[in-house]
Amino acid sequence: MVGVVVGLVVGGAVLAGCVEPATTTSGPTMLGSAPAGRSTSGPTSGATGGATDGSGPPAPVQPSGPATVEVDVARLATGLDVPWGIAPLDDGRSLVTLRDEARLVLVGADGTVTPVTGPGVRALTDVVAPQGEGGLLGVAVLGRTGDGLDVALYATTSRDNRVLRATLTGDALGPLTPVLTGIPVARNHDGGRLAVGPDGYLYVSTGDAGDPRRAQDPDSLGGKILRITPEGDAAPGNPVEGSPVWSLGHRNVQGMGWSPDGRMFASEFGQNTWDELNVIHRGANYGWPLVEGQGGAGEGFVDPVAVWRTADASPSGLAVTDEGVYLAGLRGQRLWRVPLRPAAATDLDVLSHHVGNSLLVGGSPPRAVWRRRVL
């Protein structure tokens, strides 16, 4: 049996101990993992992927997650105001964004919280315009430059959502450089997740910013998953040369991650009926606003691998281990686990755990921060 340790604080309350599976009367609907004729191996851009030192990615494995796991929940840090993005650093700390305060903090493995200083942080207070679901959102580590770490930040401004780059040296953030601008902005559906893929490129999730038509418009950056270089250019091997768009037809992707065999997973807010877990394929269309949840495959769209009623989910962040995909259900007030199965498997099952009023797995409930490891 595999155990996953998750440490978090929710609304100031301490959660600890082993969490037993909760009973639910409206679990997710499990669907097929890929449409006919599409690859299930994840992004295939022709890039070598994996480590940037030339060693390449590890050999893909075919995971087979156990049906159940033991989950321990423990406090890691408290007093944080709407933590949104989390990026682990190589020294054991995590860089955390505070959405509404437009600040950065470093959270140590022992729970110590250290404010980030420097000219980049001071500039954030002028650049970021928090509103509704917008503010200082995603964060990702791009690589090392000398003694510093290059990081990417997703920020809501008064005019757009944008990706910024800066160098973190110790506890100080250097000057900000915009690398991608013009992402649609609104009070809701701002996307904001950043993640570096196995291919070394930066993936950016965007929302439709309240206008569903953007999701089907290939010329709009809204309602998409974008794939760019650390400098902000469209990554080589994208579906359309010169375009940053990797996939389209999204309403508001909130979590992204990769399994050991290279499959890319994304969690997505539905509207009134279905929230989704999708396997992301190069150039694929996920149907919004023409389709919500299941039923788009016959029209050329990609169906989700799992859906939840919106009352049971409203997924925020997503984390992928070598045995399962974990989604935080904010409205559903639970952590959902989808055990990993070999590509194209359809016999997926889900374990539900009640853990409190809201939960962060790389996502954004109020006053929560997480960690996890596979035992």
Phi, psi and omega in degrees: 000138183261136177251144175238124179263126179235123177250132182199163172235132182237117177055031179084353181272147179267129176246128183209161176093176181283132181258123180276152178303135179267151178275134178225146181259359182219065182289178183287159172262125182266132185239180177294156187269346180200149177286158179300136177086355179257146178290148175253013186268005178086194183303132179227075187269350187094350175289152182292328177074179176069213185294146181274001180271008177094356182284342178078172182283159174293158179298133179300147177240159176258099185287156173216091186289143177294156182292328180226155175221162173265133182239123174255138179240128182215154179290138174243311181210152181230169173076016179268137184261106179050063172294137187238303182251148180226129176231115178291140178254163184285353177265009178094349177273170175233138176268123188237133175268143174251107193305303189281334180272351181054043180237164176239142172226158174252127180248119181280167179297337177267006179091358179296132180251123181239121177296141173275137180245194174103170185297329179294320179292319178296323179291329180300325181295334178271329186275316188279135178237083182300137176199132178053241180273358182265167180150214174273110192251255189288160176212143178210148176269125183269329183159185184251138172234105183060237179271000185247167176248126174282128181234152175249143180230143176254122188231139171270124175250182179289346184245334185196174161263146183210161176256128180247156178231142178203168180249127177264119178239112187065240179253014185243137178257128180284185183302150181272142174232121176291133178243339176210121182235174174085012175286131183304146184233147175198179177291334181229160176062054179263001183062227171116356181280138174239139177204138175270124183279173177300340179275359178087358179266160183267126177258136186231124176263136179235155176258172179280358177052039174083358177239096185302336181299333181298328185297330180261359181270110183294344180268354178264146176275355182275146178069039186225167157250124182257153179227115186227165173282166176301339178272355176099001178280157173301131183289146176297143181090002175296157183305319177243120182303131179088351178257139178282354187289125176260318175213160185221179181078032180255147176271308181192086180287129184244346180216146178217144177190167185236141175272167183299335180270009173096355179291138179259129179247147176217137175261145188215136174290129167274188180262284183243347190238302190233129162268158193226149160244122183243148164266123188268128179244148180303122175076006185281155180246125186260008161095339183292138003266009183286332181223137172238117183082219185282157170113006182260352186300323180292345179255011177092005178266166179262124177283150175292158175276341176205145176228152177231146168300143185298334177289342183259354187222267196057068188291141173254257183280172181219139175228138180242124173256189178277004180227353182189165174252129183246129179235134176273123176261104185289308178290323179285347176056050180200165174256121178264140175238128173248107181300139178288138173233161176305153182307139179080001176291148178239358184269048181281144173228167190229139175249129182253137177229125170283130182227002180138192186289330176200165189213145178246121165237082186067024185237217194213055167279164178297136167057047179222145175214148191230164167210158176205154172209154178266127182279000000 
